[in-house]
């Protein structure tokens, strides 16, 4: 059977000699007229890779000519065009599992059928078998600018989706790929935290912060933060724990974690945290931290910028300008131009926090 298929392929090559380079080989790695290409896109942490060969128009009639309507086409040249998904996806809203698929297309005038085949190792579509279909979808072709070489691309990028687009000659088609990013990441975190990452405070803290930022599974985020603290108690993971507890509306515990975090923090970390609180409209908490930081570390130039921001938010522009000038005098050269601009804003009675 295998020899019969090989003979058929040799026959096909020999009988298309006018369009195939005489240097091609079925057994050797030699250059081909339709050059090999690959394109990849990551959605969340899911990788999508298309591998294909790029035939060129070369003054030929492509649609319903070189590529007949109503017949299965390999969506490229030479070997199977393949598409690989590192995680399960939705294709135009339909589920498709993780894996590598042979990509085939049945073009027609008004509608194309995109086929994802479980067989990804065949030569073209000559042995295509509908029984091996994993998924079929229907898409509409559209007019496009001229593309001499067949081109795949990713466009309309969103945090959880992208469109795969095919261009050749003056037509294009596209299909949407969606990923349940949150589910994929949460499952991946459990796997990642079973390797060497489990021994560091940073990995557990990063996992907790991801869930916190995405407002997901805060109880799990708290467990991650606690494990990070068990590995090494630091400002970073204590403040993460405080933020998670705030999200869980456990205010007293959040305050205790915040107090512990600030006791471990360097002055600049304390200042940065207060700035973050201001960005979250938690001004009273921020002002209290700015004042305590300035009281304990008056020799640090940036604590005066914190005081200036507090006074500015309170509409006390004269006091704010005074503090900012103190910061300007003691600041490094790289900061002076920026701080000078803030002084001028304050002297003009403009709130520097807006």
N, C-alpha and C positions, 0 to 999 in steps of 0.2 A: 504493500500500500504506500509506504513512504517513498519507495523508488518511483512509483507511478506518479505521485504528486511532483517529485523532483523533475521527472521527464516532462510533465506538463508545464512546469515553470520555465524550464529550458526552452521548450517550444514557444512559449509566450515571448520570451526574450528574443529568440532568434527571429520571430515573426514581427517584431516591432523594432527591427534594427535601424530603421530610418529615424526613429526618435530616441534611441538609446545609444549611449557612447559605447564604442567597441571595446573600451577598456574595462567595462563593468564585469563583475564576476560574482557568481553565486557562492563561491567558497573562499575568496580572498577579500581582504579589506582594501578596497581601491576607491578612488574618488568617484562620486556619482553626479550626474547632471543636476539632479534635485538635491540640494545640499541639506544635510541633517541640521536640525535646530531643536532647541528646547527653551521653554519659558516657564517660569515659576512665579507663584504669588502666595504670600502667607496671609491668611485671614485669622486674626487672633493668634493662635499657635498652630493652626492647621495649614499644612503645606499642600499646594496644588501644583502639579508639574505636568506639562504637555510636551511630549516628544514626537517629532514629526519630520518629514522631509518636505522641502519647499519647491514644488514645481513652479516654473515660470510660464507666462502666457506665450511668449515667442510667436506673436502674430497668429495664434491659433484661436478658433472658436472654442471657448471653454464650456459654457453652460448649454446643455443639450447638444454638445459637440464632443470634445474630449471627455467631458463628464456627462454621460447621458442622464436625462430625466427619468425618474421611476426606477432606477437601478441602484444597488448598494455601491457606494464609493468609499474608498479607504481614508478619506478625509486628509489626504496628503499624497505622498508617492512612496514607492518601494515598500518597506516594512509596514506593519500595522502602525498607524498613529495611536499613541497611548496617552491616557490621562490617569494620573495617580493622585489619590486623596489619602492623606495621612490619618484622617479621622472620618467618621460618618458625616455626610452632608445632605442637604436638600438641593435637588436640581429642579428648578421651576416648581418648587413646593413639594416635590416627590422625593422620598427617601432613597438614598444610595449609600451602601456600606463602604467602610474603609477598604482601600485596595487599589490595584492597577487594572484598568479596563481598556480593551480595544475600542477605539472610537471610529464609528462608521456613520455615514450620512446617506440618506436617500433624498436627493434634491428634486423638487418639482417647481413649476412656475410660481405657485402661490404659497406653498407650504413645504417645509423641509422636515424630515424625520431625523432626529439625532439619536443614535443608538450607542449604548454603553454595553459592550459585550464582555462576558466573563473570560473569554479567550483573548488574551493580549499578546500572544506570541506567534501569530500566523503571519504569512507574507501577504500583506494587503488584505483585500476582501474576497479573494478567490475561493477561500474555504469557509466564508462566513456562514454561520448556522443560526437561524432565528431562535432555536432552542437554547442557545447560550446567552440570550439577551438577559442583562440584569435590569435594564431600564430603557424605555423609549419615551421621547418627548417630541412634541410638534412645535416648530418655531416658524416665524414669518421672515422671509428674506427681504432685504431693503437695498435700495440703490446706495452706492458708496463711491468715493473717489477711486481712481484707478490704482490698483496694486498689482504690479507685474508678477511678484512672487507671492505665493500663498503665505498668509501671515495670521498667526494667532496672537491675541493680546488680552490683557485684563483691564477693564475700565469700570467706571461707576463704583469706585471703591468706597465701602462703608465699613464700620467696625466689625460687622458680622456677615458681610456679603461682598460679592464682586460679580461682574458680568464677564463671562468668557466670550470673546468675539473672534470670528473668523472673517478675514477679508481675502478676496481673490477676484481679479479682474475688476468689474464694477459692481459686484454684489457683496453683501455682508449679512451674516446672521449672528445672533447672540443668544446665550442662555445664562440664567442667573444661578449662582451657587451661593447657598447660605449655610452658615455654620452656627450651631448652638454653642457659642464661645464660652459662656459661663459653665455649662455642663462639661465641656471638653477640658477647660482649665482646672476645674475642681477635681475631675478625675485624674488629670495629669499631676496635680499637686500631691495627691496621695501616693502616686508612684515615685515622684521625684524625692519626696521626703522619706523614702525607704533606702536611698543610697547614701553616699557620703555626705550629702547635704544635711542629713539629720544631725550631724555632729556640730554644726555651727549655729550660732544665735541668729545670724543674718538671714538664713534661708527661711526659718520659721517666722521671723519678723516680716519678711517680704510677703510670705503667704498670707499672714494676717492682714497686712496692709492692702493686698489685692482685694480680699473679701470686703474689707472695710470701705475701700474706695468705690467698689461696685455695689455696695449695700446688699451683700449676699451673706447668708449663713453666719450671722454675727456670733452665735454661740460657738461655731467652729473656729472663727477668727480669734475668739478669746482663748480657746485651747491652744491655738498656734502661738499666740503671744505668751501664754504661760510657759510653754515648752521652750520658747526662745529665752525667757528669763531664767529658766532652770539651767540652760546651757551656759549663759553668762548674763548676769544682771547689769543692764546698761540703761542710760537715758533713753536710747532709741526704742527699746522694746517696752520699757515702762510707759513711755508716752503713747506708744501704740495701744497698750492695754487701756490707758486712760481714755483714749478716743473710742475704743470699742465699747467700753463700759458706758460711756456717754451715749453712744448709739443704742445701747440696750436699756437706756433710761435708768441705770443704776448709779445715781448721782453721787452718793456718799462714797462708794467704792471707787468711782472715777476720780473724785477729789483726792482720795488717799493715794491712788496710783500716780496722779499728777504731782503731788507733793513729793513722792519718792523719786519720780523722774527728775524733777528740778533739783533735788539734792545731789543727783549724780551728774548733772549737766555742767558743761563749760559755759562761761558767760555768753559766748556767741550763740550757743544752742538755746539758752534761755531767751535771748533776744529774738532769735528766729521763731521760736514757739509763740512768743507774744505777738509777733507779726502775723503768724498764721491765725491766731485767735481773732485778730482784728479783721482778717479777710473773711472770717466766718461770722462777723458781726457780734462777737463775744467781747465787746470793748471793755466792760468793767473788769473782766478777768485779765485781759491784756494789760490794762493800765496798772493794775496791782502788781503784775509781774515786772513791767517796765520800771516802776518805782523801786521795787526791792532790788532789782538788778543794778540800778544806778546807785543805790545806797551802798551795796556791797562792793561794787567794782567801778568807782568813779573815775579811775585812771584809764578805762577802756573807752575809746572814742565813740564806739557804736551805741553805748548805753545812752549817750546824749541824743542820738538820733531817735531812739525809742521815746525819750522824754519829749522831744520836739513833736513827734507824731501824736503823742497823747494830748499835748497842749493844743496842737492844731485841730484835732478832732473836737476839742472842747471850745474852739473858737478863741483861744487865748494866743493870738498870733505873735504878740510881743515876746511873751515867755518862750514860745516855740522857736522864734528866730534867734533868741539868745542861746538856747540849748544847741541849735544847729550850728551856730558860729563856733561854739566850743568844740563840737565834733569836727568842724572844718579845720580848725587849727591843728588838731592832733591826728587827723586822718592820714593814711598813706597817699602818695601822689596820685595813684590810680583812681582814688575816690573824690579828689578835690573838685574837679569840674562838675561832677554830679551834685555834690553837696552844695556847691556855690549856687547852682541853679535852684536848689530847694530853698536856700536862704532868700534869694530874690523873690520866689513865690510867696514865702511867708511875709516878707516885708510888704508885698502887695496884697496881703490879707487873703491869700488863696490857700485853701485846705490841701496840703500835700498828700493826703490820703485818698484823694479822688482821682 
